[in-house]
C-alpha cells in the first residue's frame, strides 16, 4: 500500500493540492480547466498532481478519498470536492476565504 502512503503524504504536506488531468498550464479536460481557473482567481499558489502521468495515483485516489471523480481539490488535508463544488464555492467567494484561512493557519 505504498501508493496510499504517497497520497497521504501529498495531501498532508500541501496546504492546497489539486489532483487533475494535465497541468495548470495545460489542463487535459474541461473540468480540470474550470477548477484551475477558479483556483488561479483566488491569487495563491497551489500544488498539483497530474493523474494522467501518475496512473497509480489515478487508480487509488478514489478509494483514498471516497470520491470517484477528478479533479479533486484538497485544502489543509481535507477533500473539498470536484469541479462543480469548487466552481460554486468560487462564485460565492467561499473558495478564496477557505484558501486564505488555510494558508494563514500554515504560516503562523
One Martini backbone bead per residue (centre of mass of N, CA, C, O) as a GRO file, in nm:
protein
  108
    1UNK     BB    1   0.055   0.064   0.016
    2UNK     BB    2   0.245   0.297  -0.089
    3UNK     BB    3   0.049   0.487  -0.248
    4UNK     BB    4  -0.116   0.577   0.001
    5UNK     BB    5   0.123   0.721   0.135
    6UNK     BB    6   0.172   0.923  -0.087
    7UNK     BB    7  -0.102   1.057  -0.078
    8UNK     BB    8  -0.098   1.139   0.218
    9UNK     BB    9   0.154   1.316   0.192
   10UNK     BB   10   0.042   1.517  -0.012
   11UNK     BB   11  -0.206   1.612   0.152
   12UNK     BB   12  -0.041   1.696   0.422
   13UNK     BB   13   0.202   1.882   0.253
   14UNK     BB   14  -0.045   2.051   0.116
   15UNK     BB   15  -0.254   2.306   0.146
   16UNK     BB   16  -0.286   2.308  -0.180
   17UNK     BB   17  -0.450   2.045  -0.375
   18UNK     BB   18  -0.448   1.917  -0.717
   19UNK     BB   19  -0.622   1.675  -0.882
   20UNK     BB   20  -0.543   1.623  -1.231
   21UNK     BB   21  -0.571   1.681  -1.578
   22UNK     BB   22  -0.269   1.772  -1.603
   23UNK     BB   23  -0.201   2.116  -1.606
   24UNK     BB   24  -0.244   2.442  -1.545
   25UNK     BB   25  -0.128   2.512  -1.842
   26UNK     BB   26  -0.249   2.197  -1.940
   27UNK     BB   27  -0.534   2.100  -1.950
   28UNK     BB   28  -0.719   1.774  -2.022
   29UNK     BB   29  -0.990   1.913  -1.913
   30UNK     BB   30  -1.263   2.102  -1.840
   31UNK     BB   31  -1.272   2.055  -1.533
   32UNK     BB   32  -0.979   2.130  -1.476
   33UNK     BB   33  -0.989   2.413  -1.601
   34UNK     BB   34  -1.207   2.533  -1.412
   35UNK     BB   35  -1.060   2.480  -1.146
   36UNK     BB   36  -0.804   2.640  -1.204
   37UNK     BB   37  -0.939   2.912  -1.248
   38UNK     BB   38  -1.052   2.938  -0.964
   39UNK     BB   39  -0.779   2.923  -0.819
   40UNK     BB   40  -0.629   3.157  -0.961
   41UNK     BB   41  -0.841   3.379  -0.864
   42UNK     BB   42  -0.731   3.360  -0.557
   43UNK     BB   43  -0.395   3.417  -0.563
   44UNK     BB   44  -0.263   3.127  -0.521
   45UNK     BB   45  -0.065   2.886  -0.470
   46UNK     BB   46  -0.047   2.543  -0.605
   47UNK     BB   47  -0.071   2.216  -0.600
   48UNK     BB   48  -0.004   1.931  -0.825
   49UNK     BB   49  -0.149   1.635  -0.990
   50UNK     BB   50  -0.097   1.426  -1.260
   51UNK     BB   51  -0.294   1.151  -1.331
   52UNK     BB   52  -0.192   1.070  -1.620
   53UNK     BB   53   0.124   1.038  -1.508
   54UNK     BB   54  -0.031   0.878  -1.244
   55UNK     BB   55  -0.183   0.582  -1.241
   56UNK     BB   56  -0.180   0.500  -0.940
   57UNK     BB   57  -0.330   0.747  -0.836
   58UNK     BB   58  -0.577   0.723  -1.018
   59UNK     BB   59  -0.660   0.436  -0.900
   60UNK     BB   60  -0.648   0.519  -0.566
   61UNK     BB   61  -0.783   0.792  -0.485
   62UNK     BB   62  -1.087   0.718  -0.470
   63UNK     BB   63  -1.047   0.540  -0.215
   64UNK     BB   64  -0.913   0.746  -0.029
   65UNK     BB   65  -1.154   0.974  -0.074
   66UNK     BB   66  -1.438   0.879  -0.153
   67UNK     BB   67  -1.396   0.980  -0.470
   68UNK     BB   68  -1.450   0.916  -0.818
   69UNK     BB   69  -1.344   1.197  -0.925
   70UNK     BB   70  -1.218   1.441  -1.161
   71UNK     BB   71  -1.124   1.661  -0.983
   72UNK     BB   72  -0.928   1.725  -0.672
   73UNK     BB   73  -0.970   1.917  -0.378
   74UNK     BB   74  -0.723   2.012  -0.134
   75UNK     BB   75  -0.750   2.142   0.209
   76UNK     BB   76  -0.587   2.082   0.479
   77UNK     BB   77  -0.643   1.758   0.425
   78UNK     BB   78  -0.922   1.826   0.274
   79UNK     BB   79  -1.191   1.746   0.100
   80UNK     BB   80  -1.382   1.947  -0.115
   81UNK     BB   81  -1.377   1.861  -0.434
   82UNK     BB   82  -1.495   1.935  -0.735
   83UNK     BB   83  -1.578   2.136  -0.985
   84UNK     BB   84  -1.861   2.226  -0.890
   85UNK     BB   85  -1.784   2.305  -0.601
   86UNK     BB   86  -1.553   2.500  -0.664
   87UNK     BB   87  -1.712   2.692  -0.847
   88UNK     BB   88  -1.928   2.769  -0.642
   89UNK     BB   89  -1.739   2.876  -0.423
   90UNK     BB   90  -1.614   3.096  -0.598
   91UNK     BB   91  -1.878   3.255  -0.667
   92UNK     BB   92  -1.923   3.307  -0.339
   93UNK     BB   93  -1.618   3.339  -0.199
   94UNK     BB   94  -1.528   3.071  -0.039
   95UNK     BB   95  -1.256   2.977  -0.155
   96UNK     BB   96  -1.070   3.212  -0.081
   97UNK     BB   97  -1.124   3.197   0.222
   98UNK     BB   98  -1.025   2.909   0.267
   99UNK     BB   99  -0.737   2.957   0.163
  100UNK     BB  100  -0.658   3.192   0.337
  101UNK     BB  101  -0.697   3.041   0.607
  102UNK     BB  102  -0.504   2.806   0.552
  103UNK     BB  103  -0.245   2.981   0.505
  104UNK     BB  104  -0.252   3.122   0.779
  105UNK     BB  105  -0.219   2.861   0.950
  106UNK     BB  106   0.067   2.772   0.818
  107UNK     BB  107   0.226   3.057   0.893
  108UNK     BB  108   0.187   3.047   1.229
   0.00000   0.00000   0.00000
